[in-house]
Amino acid sequence: MSQDTHKVSLQLRSLVRGSGELELSLVELPVPEPGPDEVLVRIEAAPLNPSDLGLLFGAADMTTARSAGTDARPVVTAKIPDGLMRAMAARVDVSMPVGNEGAGIVIAAGASAEAQALLGRTVAAFGGAMYSQHRCVKAAQCLPLPPGTTAAEGASCFVNPLTALGMVETMRLEGHSALVHTAAASNLGQMLNRLCLEDGIGLVNVVRSAGQAELLRSQGAKHVCISTAPSFTQDLTDAIAATGATIAFDAVGGGRLAGQLLACMEAALTRSGGEYQRYGSTTHKQVYIYGALDTGPTELKRNFGAAWGIGGWLLPGFLQRVGPETTQRLQLRVLAGLKTTFASRYTKVVSLAEALSLEEIAVYGRRSTGAKYLVNPNKGGVA
Amino acid sequence: MSQDTHKVSLQLRSLVRGSGELELSLVELPVPEPGPDEVLVRIEAAPLNPSDLGLLFGAADMTTARSAGTDARPVVTAKIPDGLMRAMAARVDVSMPVGNEGAGIVIAAGASAEAQALLGRTVAAFGGAMYSQHRCVKAAQCLPLPPGTTAAEGASCFVNPLTALGMVETMRLEGHSALVHTAAASNLGQMLNRLCLEDGIGLVNVVRSAGQAELLRSQGAKHVCISTAPSFTQDLTDAIAATGATIAFDAVGGGRLAGQLLACMEAALTRSGGEYQRYGSTTHKQVYIYGALDTGPTELKRNFGAAWGIGGWLLPGFLQRVGPETTQRLQLRVLAGLKTTFASRYTKVVSLAEALSLEEIAVYGRRSTGAKYLVNPNKGGVA
């Protein structure tokens, strides 16, 4: 073991109590020992993705958050509304580590050749519990970063890049040739825009504000529609007609947006007029909901003919669908574009303790902003 | 040509005027002459299916219906709400014949051997304009009924039987092993129940009233859930758990039912407890909406994990998906069971003029009742 390992290692935990309370805290664990085919990674960068916030906050109302403990060991509690406790049943009293992906340095390795080969390398990994100072990972699960790549640059190798690539792959697999993306000014949205520009794929970006539209246009986006504009329906129909998009990926989930996407696709398809078709266009129109920026109910007016579908879309399900060969091809593409197409930007780097300050939670917890945080569990040295 | 053809033939028409008015009337047309590969059918039976009502009434509010004209040539008008005229744009001022399917006697035939072979036969046909005293149809489109089968017995050979078979085929094609059906006391629902009993397929019947539940149980249905009962969610979850149903066909469309079906499937799948899965069960749950008994918006709470889909389902799209060989196989099965599994029952037989009486419209137009009408365009002799 390297001298860089310590007896105690911090890990961020999220706990739902049967009393209806969420508790976030840091626990002290022994530094884990890697098994034969494992490596020990000192995590130096792990993004706070929207998908992490779901596990971190559960169904808690974070406007009720209070802080106790010390600056170094904060304990945040928040109330979970009664009606939402049922969905939390399976995680009551289970203290859960958080953090889907991250990157760091391999500071110890098991006996296997595969593990030993990674000693000293900066690697990215996917698999939970990344808001930890130390994390044992199977060597086979590590993605060694190209020389000259920092942990911060490699922290978001999986979730956003594979999601953007997965959307484009799904579009192709299901026979569509252009796509619509909502919440398009997000880190993921900007990445998808770069990817579509690179591959010459028609993309309609739906955003909420003129500022977000300007941001995307400054990055070369051709079709940007502002959902709060009075002309939104017309703008969206025009952009869909121009690109031929018949599939959309929606991060909002609740409200009327998903239905509007289908209705505008239908309007674009039937715009040319012609004979009355009582069941509308026979071209299949698809919306995949992959997020829940609006956790309210989805409302569908069903004013979009009969050839439509809406469904859930998640990265793990997609990767399972396409299999390991395609997954590997996509990962190699991510590595090749890690500093360009698939680069992530962060507004702030925080330590584990800082990630649990009410001030920071109020910023990164506002899921609909462009604020994106990176956690460095070893910021300021090891506890 | 047979002496049974006449110079004038009545046809029911539905017309949407730009002024926002629906007009239903009977038009007098010359009896059509069959082309070489066509036959002339004297239509004696054509059902008023829910799918016909959509074309017949359009978006009109039938509570505003008024009648003019004579008993023999009634003219019914009704108001179309302003907000719904947009969806009617493509049919404004286009006088449309109605009636998806029907049966009758071939009274004249074109020169081709295929057409000639049908002379004098009782045939069923699918293809619109069946609320007509005479209808020319391609010989290849006719389904000659087995000897001893009346036109009334063969009038509903296509829509309901192929829809019931199509649901079961779709279930199998998409990897499910049992299904849920809503509005299950309908003619179609009773047929699906008979089909599932015959094939040993688990079926959960969702109905609105205890009377409807009793009706289905008296026909051997094992799982019947009453959507208005306080215990509905529990009953539905139990029935879904018992059958393993992960696909549903929903005729209601609007409201919360489609989402409830998914939520109860998810509850049945995760009922056994076990480890907390943040995105719910990974088993795909599907609802197909094939009707619109409730034309209001569909509301989805999305409390059913991430592996779900909702979409439109229509018979023509299904038949196109499976192709002509499967379609023919299904049609042969329908013919074999026309007096048993695939028999339809009607509450009344009406003439074309009677179909346009306000009293009858008030009965068969109430789409959610069990009342099913058969139109005999030649009832009481030819005009």
Interface residues (C-beta under 8 A of the other chain):
Chain A: G54 L55 A87 A90 R91 V94 M96 G253 G254 G259 T270 G273 G274 E275 Y276 Q277 R278 Y279 T282 I289 A292 P297 T298 E299 L300 K301 R302 N303 G305 A306 A307 W308 G309 I310 G311 G312 W313 L314 P316 G317
Chain B: G54 L55 A87 A90 R91 V94 M96 G253 G254 G259 T270 G273 G274 E275 Y276 Q277 R278 Y279 T282 I289 A292 P297 T298 E299 L300 K301 R302 N303 G305 A306 A307 W308 G309 I310 G311 G312 W313 L314 P316 G317
